[in-house]
C-alpha cells in the first residue's frame, strides 16, 4: 500500500468516518483563500519571490543639456544592481576625478568642471538579473556673464573670540542673495545656531544667535565656484577655512569712570585707566568686536575723511593699536595722554591706554573679543561700522531688511 503499508482490518471504516467528520467540520468552518492567507485556489502560501530585476541607471544630467552649472553635483545612480564602470571626461580628454559610493550603487564626481566646456558622463551597471545597461550624456557647461570672488574675515587655523561674526565680501554685487547664501556653509562641532544678514548687495554677515562657546571648532566653506548667483553671475572660486573659538575675553569701557575692566571667562582680571573721545568727537556707545591688532601703526585722520592739517586732524605713530570699527575707533597706546587717563576724555574718539596696559590687553585679546563702550556721550554705534553685530538683538538681526 505504498508508504502507508497495509491497513488493519476494520481500519477503512474508521478512516472513512474520520474523513467524513472532517468534511463536515470543514464545511462548517469554510473561509476564502484571502482570509486564510493562501492563494485563491486554497493551496499553500502565495509565492512572494520577485524575479531578479534589471538595472535602472540614472544620470544627473541629460543628453544634450546646455548651460549646465559646473559647480553642481554630477552623479550616476542605480537601482536593482551595481555600477561597474563610470567616467566623466572632457572633450579634450581631461578625466574628472570621481569615486563610487553607497556599496557601488552610486558614482559621484569629486571636482568641479570648467566653464564653457563639453563633457560626457557615462556609466555601466549590472542588474540583479545579470544583464548590463549603459547610459551616456554629453552636455555643455555655462559661459557666465560675470564672475564674483568672495573674501572671508577669518584665517585658516585662527583662534577667535566668542563674538566673532563671519563676514563674506563679494568682489561685485550679487544679484540673488538667496542663491549666494545657499553656497555659504557654516558648520560647528556643537551645531551653533546662527543667521545671515546683508549689509549691502556685496557684503553678507553670519553671526551666531548667542556668543560662541569657548572651544567650539568651526569650518566655513564658501563653495561658490560654478554656482549661480543670479543674473548670469557665477562664483569664480571657493574659499574654505577652519578655526577655533578661544577663551571668553570681554571688556567694558566706561566714559564716566574713565576706566576699562577686562573679564576672562566672566571674572574681572584687570582694571585700567582710559581716556575716550572728547565732547567734540565722542566715542560711539555700544558693543564692538575686536577686528585686527597692530604692533606699530600710524593713526591718520585723513583715512577717515578728516584732513591731517585741520583742527581735528592728526597723524600719529603708536606702538600698540587694535581696530574696533571701520570708522577709525581703536584702543591704542597713548603715552601723551597718560595724565588724562582715568579722569578726562580727550581723544579724537579712540580709547587711549598707557603703553603697558595697551601691550597687556593686546597680548591677552584677539579678534572676535567683545568690548562694550558705555557712558561715552556719543551716538549709538551703527552695527555696520566694523563687526559690531552685537548692536542688534537676535529678533532685529533676523528681521526683514528695508
Secondary structure, DSSP 8 states (H G I E B T S, - for coil): -GGG----TTHHHHHHHHHHHHHHHHHHT---HHHHTS-TTS-SS----------EEEESS-TT--SB-TTS--EEEEESEEEEEEEEEETTS-B--EEEETTTTEEEE-S---TT-EEEEEEEEEETTS-EEEEEEEEEB---SEEE-EEESS-TT-EE-TT--EEEEESS--S-HHHHHHTEEEEETT---EEEEEEETTEEEEEESS---TT-EEEEEE--BT-EEETTEEE---EEEEEEE---EEEEEETTTTEEEEEETTEEEEEEE-B-B-GGG---BEEEE--EEEEEEEEEGGGGT--TTSTT--EEEEEEEEE--TTS-EEEE-GGGTTTTTT---BSSSEEE-HHHHHHHHHH--TT-EEEEES-SS-B--TTSSS-GGGS-HHHHTS---
